[in-house]
């Protein structure tokens, strides 16, 4: 048997480290060459690492949520053949390719759904060093302490099944007497017979602890950084979308092979038409360099909810697309994000973001800015209400539109003026098609 060290390769982004978001094996498992080993997450994508050899897993370098340095040993195998101590060389990815597209060409790396096995993000002990506190590698699960498994520095040995049962019964393993130091089911039975144990009332749910890792941790970090660094302000205006909704219904009736329209492509068209007069809205602020870049092209971020969490795919040059092209691109990008097939370049580079909860949109929202952008727009749900027109009460379809802005760059007057310009286009939808 030969010992084989598998080092974490540079997975194509020139990053210094990656986060473990899921293990597909544990110490002691047999694994075949090219079988899934673990999922590693970078800033842009989650990549599935596969075994470089067939053999037995003898060591793994961290647990879910830990950061592992590129080039450090990720796992150790015992494999047949070869010289003892032989190491699998670090796999290099073509630096010009994004991880999401370059990964399939790597021996041992396959892209998977972002956050697979993890959840859309804060790590625990050892995350700063990429290693757990009790050493660089994890031993078999039975030798590890878990909640209630330490007693004055003594490790409590128990199988996962015993630990799970003790947790369900509310028993601290440190209080259970085990003659040989390893707690077994019989020891739990003896403890129950003498002490009894707390049992939750029928129908009560037990507390659940979920480690925040992967995409969810990235989201948490980005949202916290945005709220810390950016002085947000919000402005909300009511739009009468009666004519716009009638136009949308007519267009859908006669669309033929074109994609079905939601209100979003029409709103994006209105936003793109208003932006040239308000360039401070379509901008990115580098607060480190003290530079605001006002972009001439609108690269529209579309906040999209996925099973893994919130992602923001980007419609490039939205100002040059008609409503049908926008509808088709929104659908394509949403499907790519939800299936985990969105490319790295499709998830970055937005200059302005729109976020919509559709029918759950509520009365008003105050969305968090997608840093380093300086504004985010949030249409809310359309509702039918009575309004006065020419002294008569009539039914109208109304929608509130929210905008959150970075007050370091955008003044309140400018934000309100921009929204009023969008409102004029939306309430007179013929203007959307005037060059």
BALUM-625248 format. One record per atom (N, C-alpha, C): x, y, z; residue in one letter. Coordinates in steps of 0.2 Angstrom, whole numbers, padded with zeros to 4 digits, always signed. Atoms other than C-alpha are relative to their C-alpha. Layout:
XYZA...
END
This chain:
+0004-0006+0000X+0000+0000+0000X+0004+0006+0000X-0004-0007+0001X+0006+0018-0004X-0004+0005+0003X+0003-0006-0002X+0002+0034+0005X+0000+0005-0005X+0001-0005+0005X-0005+0047-0007X-0003+0006+0003X+0003-0006-0003X-0007+0065-0002X-0003+0004-0006X+0004-0003+0006X-0020+0074-0013X+0000+0008+0003X-0001-0007-0001X-0016+0093-0013X-0006+0004-0003X+0005-0004+0003X-0030+0106-0016X+0003+0004-0006X-0003-0004+0006X-0027+0113-0034X-0003+0007+0000X+0003-0006+0001X-0029+0130-0039X-0006-0001-0005X+0006+0002+0004X-0047+0129-0046X-0002+0005-0005X+0001-0005+0006X-0045+0143-0059X-0001+0007+0001X+0001-0007-0002X-0047+0159-0050X+0006+0004+0003X-0006-0003-0003X-0030+0162-0043X-0001+0002+0007X+0001-0002-0007X-0037+0162-0026X+0005-0003+0005X-0004+0003-0005X-0028+0158-0010X-0002-0005+0004X+0003+0005-0004X-0040+0147-0001X-0007-0001-0003X+0007+0002+0001X-0057+0138-0003X-0003-0003+0006X+0003+0003-0006X-0070+0133+0009X-0003-0007-0001X+0003+0006+0001X-0076+0116+0012X-0007+0000+0002X+0007-0001-0001X-0095+0115+0010X-0003-0007+0001X+0003+0007-0001X-0098+0096+0010X+0006-0005-0001X-0004+0006+0001X-0088+0080+0012X-0005-0006-0003X+0004+0005+0003X-0094+0065+0002X+0003-0007+0003X-0003+0006-0003X-0083+0053+0012X+0002+0001+0007X-0003-0001-0006X-0076+0050+0029X+0006-0004+0001X-0006+0004-0001X-0060+0043+0036X-0002-0008+0001X+0001+0007+0000X-0060+0024+0033X-0004-0003-0006X+0004+0002+0006X-0071+0024+0018X+0005-0002-0006X-0004+0002+0006X-0065+0015+0002X-0003+0005-0006X+0002-0005+0005X-0066+0027-0013X+0003-0002-0007X-0003+0001+0007X-0064+0024-0032X+0003+0006-0003X-0003-0006+0003X-0054+0035-0043X-0005+0004-0004X+0005-0005+0003X-0064+0050-0050X-0007+0000+0004X+0006-0001-0003X-0078+0047-0037X+0000+0006+0004X+0000-0007-0003X-0084+0063-0028X+0003-0001+0007X-0004+0000-0006X-0073+0067-0013X-0003+0006+0005X+0003-0005-0004X-0079+0084-0007X-0002+0006-0005X+0001-0006+0004X-0086+0101-0013X+0003+0006+0003X-0004-0006-0002X-0075+0117-0012X-0003+0006-0003X+0003-0006+0002X-0082+0134-0013X+0005+0006+0000X-0004-0006+0001X-0073+0150-0020X-0005+0006+0001X+0004-0005+0000X-0080+0167-0021X-0005+0000-0005X+0005+0000+0005X-0089+0163-0037X-0003-0006-0002X+0003+0006+0001X-0093+0145-0038X+0002-0006+0004X-0001+0006-0004X-0094+0128-0030X+0003-0005-0004X-0003+0005+0004X-0082+0114-0037X+0000-0006+0004X+0000+0007-0003X-0084+0096-0034X+0007-0003-0001X-0006+0003+0000X-0067+0088-0030X-0001-0008-0001X+0001+0007+0000X-0065+0070-0035X+0007-0004+0001X-0006+0004-0003X-0053+0056-0029X+0005-0001-0006X-0005+0001+0005X-0036+0055-0039X+0002-0007-0001X-0002+0007+0000X-0034+0037-0035X-0005-0004+0004X+0004+0004-0003X-0043+0022-0029X+0003-0002+0007X-0003+0002-0007X-0040+0018-0010X-0004+0001+0006X+0003-0001-0007X-0044+0020+0008X+0001+0007+0002X-0001-0007-0003X-0047+0038+0015X+0003-0001+0007X-0003+0001-0007X-0035+0039+0030X+0000+0007+0004X+0000-0007-0004X-0035+0058+0034X-0004+0005-0005X+0003-0006+0003X-0046+0073+0029X+0002+0006+0003X-0003-0006-0003X-0040+0091+0031X-0005+0005+0002X+0005-0005-0002X-0055+0100+0039X-0007-0003+0000X+0007+0001+0000X-0073+0100+0042X-0004+0005-0004X+0005-0005+0004X-0088+0109+0033X+0001+0007+0004X-0001-0007-0003X-0085+0128+0035X+0007+0002+0000X-0007-0002-0001X-0066+0127+0036X+0003+0002-0007X-0003-0003+0006X-0055+0137+0024X+0007-0004-0001X-0006+0004+0002X-0041+0126+0015X+0004+0004-0005X-0005-0004+0005X-0026+0135+0007X+0001-0004-0006X-0001+0003+0006X-0023+0131-0011X+0008-0003+0001X-0007+0004+0000X-0008+0118-0012X+0001-0004+0006X-0001+0004-0006X-0011+0111+0005X-0003-0007-0001X+0002+0007+0001X-0015+0093+0008X-0008+0000+0002X+0007+0001-0001X-0034+0090+0006X-0002-0006+0003X+0002+0006-0002X-0035+0072+0009X+0006-0005-0001X-0006+0005+0000X-0023+0057+0012X-0004-0007-0001X+0003+0006+0002X-0027+0040+0004X+0006-0006+0001X-0004+0006+0001X-0019+0022+0005X-0002-0003-0006X+0001+0003+0006X-0018+0016-0012X+0005-0005-0002X-0004+0005+0002X-0011+0001-0020X+0005+0002-0006X-0005-0001+0005X+0005+0002-0030X+0003+0007+0001X-0003-0006-0001X+0017+0017-0031X+0005+0000+0006X-0004-0001-0005X+0030+0023-0019X-0003+0003+0006X+0003-0003-0006X+0025+0026-0001X+0002+0008+0000X-0001-0007-0001X+0023+0045+0002X+0000+0004-0006X+0001-0004+0006X+0020+0049-0016X-0006+0005+0000X+0005-0006-0001X+0010+0065-0018X-0003+0001-0007X+0003-0002+0006X-0003+0069-0031X+0002+0007-0002X-0002-0007+0001X+0004+0085-0039X-0006+0004-0001X+0006-0004+0001X-0007+0100-0038X-0002+0001-0007X+0002-0001+0007X-0018+0102-0053X-0001+0007-0001X+0000-0007+0002X-0016+0119-0062X-0006+0001-0005X+0005-0002+0005X-0031+0127-0071X+0002+0005-0004X-0002-0005+0004X-0029+0138-0085X-0003+0007+0003X+0002-0006-0004X-0029+0155-0077X-0005+0005-0004X+0005-0005+0004X-0039+0164-0091X-0007-0002+0000X+0007+0003+0000X-0054+0153-0088X-0003+0001+0007X+0003+0000-0007X-0067+0156-0074X-0001-0007+0002X+0001+0006-0003X-0069+0142-0062X-0006-0004-0002X+0006+0004+0002X-0086+0137-0067X+0000-0003-0007X+0000+0003+0007X-0081+0134-0085X+0007-0004-0001X-0006+0004+0001X-0063+0128-0083X+0000-0006+0004X-0001+0006-0004X-0066+0116-0069X-0002-0007-0003X+0001+0006+0003X-0073+0102-0080X+0006-0003-0003X-0006+0002+0004X-0056+0101-0089X+0005-0002+0005X-0005+0002-0005X-0047+0098-0072X-0001-0007+0001X+0001+0007-0003X-0043+0080-0067X-0001+0000+0007X+0002+0000-0007X-0053+0079-0051X-0004+0006+0002X+0004-0006-0002X-0064+0095-0052X-0006+0000-0005X+0006+0000+0004X-0082+0095-0058X-0004+0005+0003X+0005-0005-0004X-0094+0110-0055X-0006-0003+0002X+0006+0003-0003X-0109+0107-0045X-0004+0006+0002X+0005-0005-0002X-0124+0117-0039X+0003+0004+0006X-0003-0004-0006X-0118+0132-0028X-0003-0002+0006X+0003+0002-0007X-0120+0127-0010X-0002-0007+0001X+0002+0007-0001X-0123+0109-0013X+0002-0003+0006X-0002+0003-0006X-0123+0100+0003X+0001+0005+0006X-0002-0005-0005X-0121+0116+0013X-0006+0004+0002X+0006-0004-0002X-0137+0126+0012X-0001+0006-0005X-0003-0006+0004X-0135+0151+0001X+0004+0002+0004X-0006-0001+0000X-0115+0158+0025X+0003+0002+0007X-0007-0002-0002X-0102+0160+0046X+0003-0006+0003X-0003+0006-0002X-0090+0147+0050X+0002-0001+0007X-0002+0001-0007X-0084+0140+0066X+0007-0001+0001X-0007+0001-0002X-0068+0135+0075X+0004-0002-0006X-0005+0002+0005X-0053+0134+0064X-0001+0003-0007X+0001-0003+0007X-0060+0144+0049X+0005+0004-0002X-0005-0005+0002X-0047+0157+0050X+0007-0003-0002X-0007+0004+0002X-0032+0144+0049X-0001-0005-0005X+0001+0005+0004X-0041+0132+0038X+0001-0007+0003X-0001+0007-0003X-0038+0118+0051X-0004+0000+0007X+0003+0001-0006X-0048+0112+0066X+0005+0001+0006X-0005-0002-0005X-0041+0117+0083X+0004-0006+0003X-0003+0005-0003X-0036+0099+0088X+0005-0004-0005X-0005+0003+0004X-0024+0096+0073X-0002+0001-0007X+0001-0001+0007X-0023+0097+0054X-0005-0005-0003X+0004+0005+0003X-0033+0081+0051X-0005-0003+0005X+0006+0003-0004X-0049+0073+0057X+0001-0007+0000X-0001+0008-0001X-0048+0055+0064X-0008-0002-0001X+0006+0003+0000X-0063+0043+0063X-0005+0003+0005X+0006-0003-0004X-0080+0050+0070X+0000-0002+0007X+0001+0003-0007X-0080+0039+0085X+0005+0003+0005X-0005-0002-0005X-0064+0047+0092X-0001+0008+0001X+0001-0007+0000X-0071+0065+0090X-0005+0002+0006X+0004-0003-0004X-0079+0075+0104X-0006+0003-0003X+0005-0004+0003X-0096+0083+0101X-0004+0003+0006X+0003-0004-0005X-0108+0094+0111X-0001-0004+0006X+0001+0004-0006X-0108+0088+0129X+0005-0006+0000X-0004+0005+0000X-0094+0076+0124X+0007+0001+0004X-0006-0001-0003X-0080+0084+0134X-0001+0001+0008X+0001-0001-0007X-0078+0082+0153X+0006+0001+0003X-0006-0002-0003X-0064+0092+0161X+0006-0002-0004X-0005+0002+0005X-0053+0089+0146X+0000-0007-0002X+0000+0008+0002X-0057+0070+0144X-0005+0000-0006X+0004+0001+0006X-0063+0065+0127X-0005-0006+0001X+0005+0005-0001X-0079+0055+0127X-0001-0003-0007X+0001+0004+0006X-0079+0041+0114X-0007-0003+0000X+0007+0003+0002X-0096+0036+0106X-0001+0000-0007X+0002+0000+0007X-0103+0031+0090X-0004+0005-0002X+0005-0005+0002X-0113+0043+0080X-0007-0002+0002X+0007+0002-0002X-0129+0033+0084X-0001+0001+0007X+0000-0001-0007X-0125+0034+0102X-0001+0008+0002X+0000-0007-0001X-0122+0053+0101X-0007+0003-0002X+0006-0003+0003X-0138+0056+0091X-0006-0002+0005X+0005+0003-0005X-0148+0045+0104X+0000+0005+0006X-0001-0004-0006X-0140+0055+0119X-0003+0007-0001X+0003-0006+0002X-0145+0071+0110X-0007+0001+0001X+0008+0001+0000X-0163+0066+0108X-0002+0000+0007X+0002+0001-0007X-0164+0061+0126X+0002+0006+0005X-0002-0006-0004X-0156+0077+0132X+0005-0002+0005X-0005+0003-0004X-0142+0067+0140X+0007+0003-0002X-0007-0002+0000X-0124+0075+0143X+0004-0006+0000X-0004+0006+0000X-0112+0061+0138X+0005+0000+0005X-0005-0001-0005X-0100+0068+0150X-0002-0002+0007X+0002+0002-0006X-0111+0063+0164X-0002-0008+0000X+0001+0007+0000X-0113+0045+0158X+0006-0004+0002X-0005+0004-0002X-0102+0032+0166X+0001-0006-0005X-0002+0006+0004X-0093+0020+0154X+0006-0003+0002X-0006+0004-0003X-0081+0007+0161X+0006+0001-0004X-0006+0000+0004X-0069+0007+0147X+0001+0007-0004X-0001-0006+0003X-0071+0025+0142X-0004+0002-0006X+0004-0001+0006X-0082+0022+0127X-0008-0001+0002X+0007+0000-0002X-0101+0026+0129X-0004-0004-0005X+0004+0004+0004X-0112+0013+0122X-0008+0000+0002X+0007-0001-0001X-0131+0011+0121X-0002-0003+0007X+0001+0003-0007X-0131+0000+0137X+0002+0005+0005X-0001-0005-0005X-0123+0014+0146X-0005+0005+0001X+0005-0005+0000X-0136+0026+0141X-0006-0003+0003X+0005+0003-0003X-0149+0013+0146X+0001+0000+0008X-0001+0000-0007X-0141+0012+0163X-0001+0007+0003X+0000-0007-0002X-0140+0031+0165X-0008+0001+0000X+0007-0002+0000X-0159+0032+0161X-0003-0004+0006X+0003+0004-0005X-0163+0018+0173X+0001+0004+0007X-0002-0003-0006X-0155+0028+0187X-0002+0007+0001X+0002-0007-0001X-0158+0046+0183X-0006+0002-0004X+0005-0003+0004X-0171+0047+0170X+0003+0005-0005X-0002-0005+0004X-0170+0059+0156X-0006+0005-0002X+0005-0005+0003X-0179+0075+0149X-0002-0003-0007X+0003+0001+0006X-0191+0071+0135X-0004+0006-0002X+0005-0005+0002X-0199+0085+0125X-0007-0002+0000X+0008+0002+0000X-0218+0086+0126X-0002-0002-0007X+0002+0002+0006X-0227+0078+0112X-0002+0005-0005X+0001-0005+0005X-0227+0088+0096X+0005+0006+0000X-0005-0006-0001X-0213+0100+0102X+0006-0002-0005X-0005+0001+0004X-0199+0102+0090X+0007+0002+0004X-0006-0001-0003X-0181+0100+0096X+0004+0006-0003X-0004-0006+0003X-0169+0115+0094X+0005-0003-0005X-0004+0003+0005X-0159+0113+0078X+0006+0005-0001X-0006-0005+0002X-0141+0121+0075X+0002-0002-0007X-0002+0001+0007X-0136+0123+0057X+0006+0005-0001X-0006-0004+0001X-0119+0129+0053X+0000+0004-0006X+0000-0004+0006X-0118+0143+0041X+0006+0000-0004X-0006+0001+0004X-0107+0139+0027X-0002+0001-0007X+0001+0000+0007X-0105+0140+0008X-0003+0007-0002X+0003-0006+0003X-0115+0152-0002X-0004+0004+0005X+0004-0004-0005X-0126+0157+0013X+0005+0004+0004X-0005-0004-0003X-0110+0162+0022X+0003+0006-0004X-0002-0006+0005X-0104+0173+0007X-0006+0005+0000X+0005-0005+0000X-0121+0181+0007X+0000+0004+0006X-0001-0004-0007X-0120+0185+0026X+0005+0005+0000X-0006-0004+0000X-0103+0192+0024X-0001+0006-0005X+0001-0006+0005X-0108+0203+0008X-0005+0005+0003X+0005-0004-0002X-0124+0209+0016X+0003+0004+0006X-0003-0004-0006X-0115+0214+0033X+0005+0005-0003X-0005-0005+0003X-0101+0223+0023X-0004+0005-0003X+0004-0005+0003X-0114+0232+0013X-0003+0005+0005X+0004-0004-0005X-0124+0238+0028X+0005+0004+0004X-0005-0004-0004X-0108+0243+0038X+0003+0005-0004X-0003-0005+0003X-0100+0252+0024X-0004+0006-0004X+0004-0004+0004X-0114+0260+0015X-0006+0003+0004X+0006-0004-0003X-0126+0274+0022X-0006-0001-0005X+0006+0001+0004X-0142+0268+0014X-0006+0005+0002X+0007-0003-0001X-0158+0278+0011X-0004-0003-0005X+0005+0003+0005X-0174+0272+0003X-0005+0006-0002X+0005-0004+0002X-0187+0281-0007X-0005-0004-0004X+0006+0004+0003X-0204+0274-0012X-0005+0004-0003X+0005-0004+0004X-0216+0280-0025X-0005-0005-0003X+0005+0004+0003X-0233+0273-0031X-0001+0001-0007X+0001+0000+0007X-0235+0269-0049X-0007-0003-0002X+0006+0003+0003X-0251+0267-0059X+0002-0004-0006X-0002+0004+0006X-0248+0252-0070X-0006-0003-0003X+0006+0003+0004X-0265+0250-0077X+0001-0001-0007X-0001+0001+0007X-0260+0254-0094X+0005-0005-0002X-0005+0004+0001X-0244+0245-0093X-0002-0008+0000X+0003+0007-0001X-0253+0229-0087X-0005-0002-0006X+0005+0001+0005X-0266+0231-0101X+0005-0002-0007X-0005+0001+0006X-0251+0232-0114X+0003-0006+0001X-0003+0007-0001X-0243+0217-0106X-0004-0005-0002X+0005+0005+0002X-0259+0207-0108X-0001-0001-0007X+0001+0000+0007X-0261+0212-0126X+0006-0003-0004X-0006+0003+0003X-0243+0208-0130X+0001-0008+0001X+0000+0007-0001X-0244+0191-0122X-0005-0004-0004X+0005+0003+0004X-0260+0187-0132X+0003-0001-0007X-0002+0000+0007X-0251+0190-0148X+0008-0001-0001X-0007+0001+0000X-0233+0185-0144X+0002-0006-0004X-0002+0006+0005X-0233+0169-0155X+0005-0004+0004X-0006+0004-0003X-0216+0160-0151X+0004+0004+0005X-0004-0004-0004X-0209+0174-0141X-0002-0002+0008X+0001+0002-0007X-0207+0171-0122X-0006+0005+0003X+0005-0003-0004X-0221+0176-0110X+0003+0006+0004X-0003-0006-0003X-0219+0194-0103X-0003+0000+0007X+0002-0003-0006X-0219+0198-0085X+0001+0007+0000X+0000-0007+0000X-0219+0216-0079X+0008+0002+0000X-0007-0002-0001X-0200+0215-0076X+0004+0002-0006X-0003-0003+0006X-0194+0217-0094X-0002+0007-0002X+0003-0006+0001X-0205+0232-0096X+0003+0005+0005X-0003-0005-0005X-0198+0240-0080X+0007+0001-0001X-0007-0001+0002X-0180+0237-0085X+0001+0004-0006X+0000-0004+0006X-0184+0245-0102X+0000+0007+0003X+0001-0006-0003X-0190+0260-0092X+0006+0003+0003X-0006-0001-0004X-0175+0260-0081X+0006+0002-0004X-0005-0001+0005X-0163+0259-0095X-0001+0007-0004X+0002-0006+0004X-0172+0274-0104X+0002+0006+0005X-0001-0006-0005X-0171+0285-0088X+0007+0001+0002X-0007+0000-0003X-0153+0281-0083X+0005+0005-0003X-0004-0005+0003X-0144+0292-0096X+0000+0007+0003X+0001-0007-0003X-0151+0308-0088X+0002+0000+0008X-0002+0001-0007X-0146+0301-0070X+0006-0005+0000X-0006+0005+0000X-0129+0293-0072X+0002-0002+0006X-0002+0002-0006X-0126+0293-0054X-0003-0006+0003X+0003+0006-0002X-0138+0279-0052X+0003-0006-0002X-0004+0006+0003X-0129+0267-0064X+0007+0001+0001X-0007-0001-0002X-0113+0268-0055X+0003-0005+0005X-0004+0004-0005X-0100+0258-0044X+0005+0005+0004X-0004-0004-0004X-0091+0266-0030X+0006-0004+0003X-0006+0003-0003X-0073+0261-0025X+0002+0004+0005X-0001-0005-0006X-0073+0268-0008X+0008+0000+0003X-0008+0001-0002X-0054+0262-0005X+0004+0005-0004X-0004-0004+0004X-0048+0272-0020X-0004+0007+0000X+0003-0007+0000X-0061+0286-0018X-0003+0002-0007X+0001-0001+0007X-0067+0284-0036X-0007-0003-0002X+0006+0002+0002X-0085+0283-0043X+0000-0001-0007X+0000+0001+0007X-0087+0275-0060X-0007+0000-0003X+0007-0001+0002X-0103+0281-0069X+0000-0004-0007X+0000+0005+0006X-0106+0267-0082X-0004+0002-0006X+0004-0001+0006X-0112+0270-0100X-0004-0005-0002X+0004+0006+0002X-0119+0253-0102X-0003-0002+0007X+0004+0003-0006X-0132+0245-0090X+0000-0007+0000X-0001+0007-0001X-0127+0228-0084X-0005-0001+0006X+0005+0000-0005X-0143+0224-0075X+0001-0007+0004X+0000+0006-0004X-0141+0212-0060X-0008-0002+0002X+0007+0003-0002X-0157+0201-0057X+0001-0004+0006X+0000+0004-0006X-0158+0196-0039X-0005-0006-0001X+0004+0007+0001X-0164+0177-0040X+0001-0004+0006X+0000+0005-0006X-0169+0166-0026X+0001-0007-0003X-0001+0007+0002X-0162+0148-0028X+0000-0004+0007X-0001+0004-0006X-0161+0133-0016X+0006+0001+0004X-0006-0002-0004X-0144+0138-0011X+0000+0007+0003X+0000-0007-0002X-0148+0156-0008X-0001+0005-0005X+0001-0006+0004X-0149+0173-0016X+0006+0000-0005X-0005-0002+0004X-0139+0175-0032X-0002+0005-0005X+0001-0006+0004X-0137+0189-0044X+0003-0001-0007X-0002+0001+0007X-0135+0184-0063X-0001+0007-0003X+0000-0007+0003X-0132+0199-0074X-0002+0000-0008X+0002-0001+0007X-0140+0204-0091X+0005+0006-0002X-0005-0004+0003X-0126+0212-0101X-0003+0005-0005X+0003-0005+0004X-0130+0228-0110X-0008+0000-0001X+0007+0000+0000X-0148+0228-0105X-0003+0006-0004X+0002-0006+0004X-0150+0245-0114X-0001-0001-0007X+0000+0002+0007X-0148+0237-0131X-0005-0005-0001X+0004+0006+0001X-0161+0223-0129X-0007+0003+0000X+0008-0002+0000X-0180+0224-0133X-0003-0004+0006X+0004+0003-0005X-0193+0218-0121X+0000-0008+0000X+0000+0008+0001X-0193+0200-0128X+0007-0003+0001X-0007+0003-0001X-0174+0198-0128X+0001+0001+0008X+0000+0000-0007X-0175+0204-0110X-0003-0005+0004X+0004+0005-0003X-0188+0192-0105X+0003-0007-0001X-0003+0006+0001X-0179+0178-0113X+0007-0001+0004X-0007+0001-0004X-0162+0182-0104X-0002+0000+0007X+0002+0001-0007X-0171+0184-0088X-0002-0007+0002X+0002+0008-0001X-0178+0166-0090X+0006-0004+0000X-0006+0004+0001X-0162+0159-0096X+0005+0001+0006X-0005-0001-0005X-0151+0167-0082X-0003-0003+0007X+0003+0003-0006X-0164+0162-0068X+0001-0008+0000X+0000+0007+0000X-0164+0144-0074X+0007-0002+0001X-0007+0001-0001X-0145+0144-0075X+0002+0000+0008X-0002-0001-0007X-0143+0151-0057X-0003-0006+0004X+0003+0005-0004X-0156+0139-0050X+0002-0007-0001X-0003+0007+0001X-0148+0123-0058X+0007+0000+0001X-0007+0000-0002X-0131+0128-0053X+0005+0001-0007X-0004+0000+0007X-0125+0131-0072X+0002+0007-0002X-0002-0006+0002X-0123+0149-0072X+0008+0001+0000X-0007-0001+0000X-0105+0154-0077X+0002+0005+0004X-0002-0005-0004X-0094+0164-0067X-0001+0007-0002X+0000-0007+0002X-0094+0179-0078X-0008+0002-0001X+0007-0001+0000X-0113+0178-0078X-0003+0002+0007X+0002-0001-0007X-0113+0181-0059X+0004+0006+0003X-0004-0006-0003X-0102+0197-0058X-0001+0005-0005X-0001-0005+0005X-0100+0214-0066X-0007+0004-0001X+0006-0004+0001X-0118+0221-0063X+0002+0008+0002X-0001-0007-0002X-0119+0240-0062X-0006+0003+0003X+0006-0001-0003X-0137+0241-0056X-0004-0006+0001X+0004+0006-0001X-0148+0228-0048X-0007+0001+0001X+0007+0000-0001X-0167+0225-0048X-0002-0006+0004X+0002+0005-0004X-0175+0214-0035X-0007+0000+0001X+0008+0000+0000X-0193+0208-0036X-0002-0007+0004X+0003+0006-0003X-0203+0196-0025X-0006-0002-0003X+0006+0002+0004X-0217+0195-0038X-0006+0001+0004X+0007-0001-0003X-0234+0192-0030X+0001+0001+0008X-0002-0001-0008X-0225+0192-0012X+0003+0006+0001X-0004-0006-0001X-0218+0209-0015X-0002+0005+0005X+0002-0004-0006X-0228+0217-0001X-0001+0008-0002X+0002-0007+0001X-0232+0236+0001X+0006+0004-0002X-0006-0004+0001X-0214+0243+0001X+0006-0005+0003X-0006+0003-0003X-0196+0236+0003X+0005+0005+0000X-0006-0004-0001X-0180+0243+0008X+0006-0005-0002X-0006+0005+0002X-0167+0231-0002X+0007+0003+0002X-0007-0002-0002X-0149+0231+0003X+0004+0000-0007X-0004-0002+0006X-0137+0238-0010X+0005-0006-0002X-0005+0005+0002X-0127+0225-0020X+0007+0004-0001X-0006-0004+0000X-0110+0233-0016X+0005-0003-0005X-0001-0007-0001X-0100+0241-0024X-0005+0004-0005X+0005-0004+0003X-0116+0247-0034X-0002+0005+0005X+0002-0006-0005X-0124+0263-0027X-0007+0000+0000X+0007+0000+0000X-0142+0259-0030X-0003-0007-0002X+0004+0006+0001X-0155+0244-0030X-0007+0002+0000X+0007-0002+0002X-0172+0245-0037X-0005-0006+0002X+0005+0005-0002X-0187+0235-0029X-0007+0001-0002X+0007-0001+0002X-0204+0234-0038X-0004-0005+0005X+0004+0004-0005X-0217+0228-0026X-0007-0003-0004X+0005+0004+0003X-0233+0218-0029X-0006+0005-0003X+0005-0004+0003X-0247+0225-0041X-0007-0002+0004X+0007+0001-0003X-0264+0227-0032X-0005+0005-0004X+0006-0003+0003X-0281+0233-0039X-0003+0004+0006X+0003-0004-0005X-0288+0248-0029X-0004+0005-0003X+0004-0005+0003X-0301+0261-0031X+0004+0007+0000X-0004-0006+0000X-0294+0278-0036X-0005+0006-0003X+0004-0005+0003X-0302+0295-0041X+0003+0002-0006X-0002-0003+0007X-0301+0301-0059X-0005+0004-0003X+0005-0005+0003X-0310+0316-0065X-0006+0000+0004X+0006+0000-0004X-0321+0315-0050X-0004-0006+0001X+0004+0007+0000X-0326+0297-0053X+0005-0005+0004X-0004+0005-0003X-0320+0282-0043X+0000-0006-0005X-0001+0006+0005X-0313+0269-0054X+0005-0005+0003X-0005+0005-0002X-0302+0253-0052X+0006+0002-0004X-0006-0001+0003X-0284+0255-0055X+0005-0005+0003X-0005+0005-0002X-0269+0243-0054X+0006+0004+0002X-0005-0004-0003X-0256+0251-0043X+0006-0004+0003X-0006+0004-0003X-0238+0246-0038X+0005+0005+0003X-0005-0004-0003X-0226+0254-0026X+0007-0003-0003X-0006+0001+0002X-0208+0255-0032X+0005+0003+0005X-0005-0002-0005X-0193+0256-0020X+0006+0001-0003X-0007-0001+0002X-0176+0262-0022X+0005+0001+0006X-0005-0002-0005X-0161+0261-0010X+0006+0002-0003X-0006-0004+0003X-0146+0272-0013X+0005+0001+0005X-0006-0002-0004X-0129+0275-0007X+0001+0007+0001X+0000-0007-0001X-0130+0292+0001X+0007+0004-0001X-0007-0003+0001X-0111+0295-0001X+0000+0002-0007X-0001-0001+0007X-0114+0295-0020X-0007+0004-0003X+0007-0002+0003X-0133+0298-0023X-0003+0005+0005X+0004-0004-0004X-0143+0313-0016X-0007-0002+0000X+0007+0002+0000X-0161+0311-0011X-0004+0003-0006X+0003-0003+0005X-0166+0323-0024X+0001-0003-0007X-0002+0003+0006X-0157+0314-0038X-0004-0007+0000X+0003+0006-0001X-0165+0297-0032X-0007+0001-0002X+0008-0002+0001X-0183+0305-0032X-0001+0002-0007X+0000-0002+0007X-0180+0313-0049X+0000-0006-0005X-0001+0006+0004X-0174+0297-0056X-0007-0005+0000X+0006+0004+0000X-0189+0287-0050X-0006+0003-0003X+0005-0003+0003X-0201+0300-0056X+0000+0000-0008X-0001+0001+0007X-0193+0299-0073X-0003-0007-0002X+0002+0007+0002X-0196+0280-0073X-0008-0001+0001X+0007+0000+0000X-0214+0283-0067X-0003+0003-0006X+0003-0003+0006X-0218+0294-0082X+0000-0005-0005X+0000+0005+0006X-0212+0280-0094X-0005-0006+0002X+0004+0005-0001X-0221+0267-0085X-0008+0001+0000X+0007-0002+0001X-0238+0276-0084X-0002+0003-0007X+0001-0001+0007X-0236+0281-0102X+0004-0005-0004X-0004+0005+0003X-0230+0265-0109X+0002+0000-0007X-0002-0001+0007X-0230+0270-0127X+0007+0003-0001X-0006-0003+0000X-0215+0280-0122X+0006-0005+0000X-0005+0005-0001X-0205+0264-0119X+0002-0002-0007X-0002+0002+0007X-0205+0261-0138X+0002+0006-0005X-0002-0006+0004X-0200+0279-0144X+0007+0000+0001X-0007-0001+0000X-0182+0281-0149X+0002+0007+0002X
END
